[in-house]
Amino acid sequence: MTTPDTTLPILYTHPECDFSNMLKEELDEEGVKYEEIDLSVHEDQWPVVENLTGGDRTTPVLLRNGEVEVGFHGIG
């Protein structure tokens, strides 16, 4: 038997990224709770993003249920 992952999704964003803002709006409208990491404030997290994206410094990056989603519907 498997148990559902109850960990909040982690959303890496940057305030200058329109795609980050669009994804946050969409998640909020869908009622999805998430932990946001603003990379302009937490610059030490860039290596984590680079690891998740295969070396790219791009946002948004959503880590949910062990899956990595880069961009807003593939754009970003």
TORSEGU-174554 format. One line per 8 residues: number of its first residue (from 1); for each residue x, y, z of N, C-alpha, C, O. Coordinates in Angstrom, 1 decimal. Each point is the difference from the previous one (the first is absolute). Layout:
REM residues N
NUM = X,Y,Z,X,Y,Z,X,Y,Z,X,Y,Z ~ ... $
***
This chain:
REM residues 76
1 = 0.8,-1.2,0.0,-0.8,1.2,0.0,0.9,1.2,0.0,1.0,0.1,0.7 ~ -1.4,0.9,-1.5,0.8,1.3,0.0,-0.8,1.0,0.7,-1.3,0.0,0.1 ~ 2.0,1.0,0.5,-0.7,1.1,0.7,0.3,1.2,-0.9,1.0,0.2,-0.6 ~ -2.0,0.7,0.6,0.1,1.2,-0.8,1.1,0.9,0.6,0.2,0.1,1.2 ~ 0.5,0.7,-2.0,1.0,0.9,0.4,-0.7,1.2,0.5,-0.7,0.7,-0.7 ~ 0.8,-0.4,2.0,-0.6,1.2,0.6,0.9,1.2,0.1,-0.4,1.0,0.6 ~ 1.6,-1.1,-1.1,0.9,1.1,0.0,-0.5,1.1,-0.9,-0.4,-0.3,-1.2 ~ 0.5,1.5,1.6,-0.4,1.1,-0.8,0.9,0.1,-1.2,1.2,-0.2,0.1 $
9 = -1.7,0.5,-1.3,0.8,0.3,-1.2,0.9,1.2,0.3,-0.4,0.9,0.8 ~ 1.6,-0.9,-1.4,0.9,1.1,0.2,0.0,0.8,-1.4,0.3,-0.7,-1.0 ~ -0.5,2.0,1.1,0.0,0.8,-1.3,1.1,1.0,0.1,0.0,0.9,0.9 ~ 1.0,-1.1,-1.8,1.1,1.0,-0.1,-0.4,1.1,-0.9,-0.3,-0.3,-1.2 ~ 0.4,1.5,1.6,-0.5,1.2,-0.8,1.1,1.1,0.0,0.9,0.0,0.8 ~ -1.2,0.9,-1.7,0.8,1.3,0.0,-1.0,1.1,-0.3,-0.8,-0.1,-0.9 ~ 0.8,1.2,1.6,-1.0,1.1,-0.2,0.0,0.6,-1.4,-1.0,0.6,-0.4 ~ 2.1,-0.7,-0.2,0.1,0.6,-1.4,-0.4,-1.0,-1.1,0.0,0.4,-1.2 $
17 = -0.5,-1.5,1.6,-0.4,-1.1,-0.9,-1.5,0.0,-0.1,-0.7,-0.4,0.9 ~ 0.2,0.9,-2.0,-1.5,0.0,-0.2,-0.6,-1.4,0.0,-1.1,-0.2,0.5 ~ 1.9,-0.8,-0.9,-0.5,-1.4,0.0,-0.2,-0.5,1.4,-0.9,-0.8,0.3 ~ 1.8,1.2,0.6,-0.1,-0.3,1.4,-1.3,0.5,0.6,-0.8,-0.7,0.7 ~ 0.5,2.0,-1.0,-1.2,0.6,0.4,-1.3,-0.7,-0.5,-1.0,-0.2,0.6 ~ 1.1,-0.2,-1.9,-1.1,-0.7,-0.6,-0.3,-1.3,0.6,-1.1,-0.4,0.3 ~ 2.2,-0.3,0.0,-0.2,-1.3,0.7,-0.5,0.1,1.4,-0.9,-0.8,0.4 ~ 1.4,1.8,0.3,-0.5,0.2,1.4,-1.5,0.3,-0.1,-0.8,-0.5,0.8 $
25 = 0.4,1.4,-1.7,-1.5,0.3,-0.2,-0.8,-1.2,-0.2,-1.1,-0.2,0.5 ~ 1.6,-0.7,-1.5,-0.7,-1.2,-0.3,-0.1,-0.9,1.2,-1.1,-0.6,0.2 ~ 2.1,0.4,0.5,0.0,-0.9,1.2,-0.9,0.5,1.0,-0.8,-0.7,0.7 ~ 0.8,2.1,-0.5,-0.9,0.6,1.0,-1.5,-0.2,-0.4,-0.8,-0.3,0.9 ~ 0.5,0.5,-2.2,-1.3,-0.2,-0.4,-0.5,-1.4,0.1,-1.2,-0.3,0.3 ~ 2.1,-0.7,-0.4,-0.3,-1.4,0.1,-0.1,-0.4,1.5,-0.3,-1.2,0.3 ~ 0.7,2.1,0.6,0.1,-0.4,1.4,1.1,-0.9,0.4,0.0,-0.6,1.0 ~ 1.1,0.6,-1.8,1.1,-0.8,0.3,0.9,0.8,1.0,0.4,1.1,-0.3 $
33 = -0.1,-1.8,1.4,0.9,0.6,1.0,1.4,-0.4,-0.4,0.3,-1.1,-0.5 ~ 0.7,2.1,0.7,1.4,-0.3,-0.4,0.9,0.9,0.9,-0.5,1.0,0.6 ~ 1.7,-1.4,-0.6,1.0,0.8,0.7,0.8,0.7,-1.1,0.5,-0.6,-1.0 ~ -0.5,1.9,1.1,0.7,0.8,-1.1,1.4,0.4,0.5,0.2,0.4,1.2 ~ 0.8,-0.6,-2.0,1.3,0.5,0.2,0.4,1.0,-1.0,0.2,-0.3,-1.2 ~ -0.2,1.5,1.6,0.3,1.2,-0.8,1.6,0.1,-0.2,0.7,0.3,1.0 ~ -0.3,-0.6,-2.2,1.5,-0.1,-0.2,0.7,1.4,0.1,1.2,0.0,0.1 ~ -2.0,1.1,-0.1,0.6,1.3,0.1,0.4,0.2,1.5,0.8,0.8,0.4 $
41 = -1.5,-1.5,0.5,0.2,0.1,1.4,0.9,-1.1,0.5,0.9,0.2,0.8 ~ -1.1,-1.4,-1.4,0.8,-1.2,0.4,0.9,-0.4,-1.1,-0.1,-1.1,-0.6 ~ 1.1,1.9,0.3,0.9,-0.2,-1.1,0.8,-1.3,0.2,0.5,-0.5,-1.0 ~ -0.3,0.1,2.2,0.7,-1.3,0.3,-0.7,-1.2,-0.5,0.6,-1.1,-0.1 ~ -1.9,1.3,-0.4,-0.7,-1.2,-0.5,0.1,-0.2,-1.5,-0.5,-0.9,-0.6 ~ 1.3,1.9,-0.1,0.2,-0.2,-1.4,0.6,-1.3,-0.4,-0.3,-0.6,-1.0 ~ 1.3,0.1,1.8,0.6,-1.3,-0.4,-1.0,-1.2,0.1,0.1,-0.9,-0.8 ~ -1.1,1.0,1.6,-1.1,-1.0,0.1,-0.8,0.1,-1.3,-0.3,-1.1,-0.6 $
49 = 0.0,2.3,0.1,-0.8,0.2,-1.2,0.8,-0.6,-1.2,-0.5,-0.7,-0.8 ~ 1.8,1.1,0.8,0.9,-0.5,-1.1,0.0,-1.5,0.0,0.1,-0.7,-1.1 ~ 0.0,0.0,2.3,0.0,-1.4,0.1,-1.3,-0.6,-0.6,0.0,-1.0,-0.7 ~ -1.2,1.6,1.1,-1.3,-0.5,-0.5,-0.2,0.2,-1.5,-0.7,-0.8,-0.6 ~ 1.3,1.8,0.0,-0.2,0.4,-1.4,1.1,-0.5,-0.9,0.0,0.3,-1.2 ~ 0.9,-1.0,1.7,1.1,-0.5,-0.8,1.0,1.1,-0.4,0.7,0.0,-1.0 ~ -0.5,1.0,1.9,1.0,1.1,-0.1,-0.6,1.3,-0.4,0.8,1.0,-0.1 ~ -2.1,-0.9,-0.2,-0.6,1.3,-0.4,-0.3,0.8,1.2,-0.5,-0.5,1.1 $
57 = 0.6,1.8,-1.2,-0.4,1.0,1.0,-1.3,0.6,-0.5,0.0,1.1,-0.6 ~ -1.1,-1.8,0.8,-1.3,0.4,-0.6,-1.1,-0.1,1.1,0.2,-0.9,0.9 ~ -1.2,1.6,-1.0,-1.2,0.0,0.9,-1.2,0.1,-0.9,0.1,0.5,-1.1 ~ -1.2,-1.0,1.6,-0.2,-0.7,1.2,0.4,-1.5,-0.1,0.1,-0.6,-1.0 ~ 0.2,0.0,2.2,0.2,-1.4,0.1,-0.9,-0.5,1.1,0.1,0.5,1.2 ~ -0.9,-1.5,-1.5,-0.9,-0.6,1.0,0.4,-1.4,0.3,0.1,-0.8,-0.9 ~ 0.2,0.5,2.2,0.3,-1.4,0.4,-1.2,-0.5,0.8,-0.3,0.5,1.0 ~ -0.4,-1.5,-1.7,-1.2,-0.5,0.6,-0.1,-1.5,-0.1,0.2,-0.5,-1.1 $
65 = -0.4,-0.2,2.2,-0.1,-1.4,0.0,1.2,-0.7,-0.7,-0.1,-1.0,-0.7 ~ 1.3,1.6,0.9,1.2,-0.6,-0.5,0.2,0.3,-1.5,1.0,-0.3,-0.6 ~ -1.9,1.1,0.0,0.1,0.3,-1.4,0.4,1.5,-0.1,-0.4,0.8,0.8 ~ 1.2,-0.5,-1.8,0.5,1.4,-0.3,-0.7,0.5,-1.2,0.0,-0.6,-1.1 ~ -0.6,1.8,1.3,-0.7,0.7,-1.2,0.7,1.3,-0.1,0.1,0.8,0.9 ~ 0.5,-0.6,-2.1,0.7,1.2,-0.3,-0.8,0.9,-0.9,-0.5,-0.4,-1.0 ~ 0.4,1.7,1.4,-0.7,0.9,-0.8,-1.5,0.0,0.3,-0.5,-0.7,0.9 ~ -0.2,1.5,-1.7,-1.5,0.1,0.1,-0.6,-0.7,-1.2,0.0,0.5,-1.1 $
73 = -0.5,-1.7,1.3,-0.5,-0.9,-1.1,1.1,-0.1,-1.0,-0.3,0.0,-1.2 ~ 1.6,-0.2,1.6,1.1,-0.3,-0.9,0.6,1.3,-0.5,1.0,-0.1,-0.7 ~ -1.5,1.2,1.1,0.6,1.3,-0.5,0.7,0.6,1.2,-0.6,0.1,1.1 ~ 1.8,0.4,-1.3,0.7,0.7,1.1,1.5,-0.3,0.0,0.7,0.5,0.8 $
***
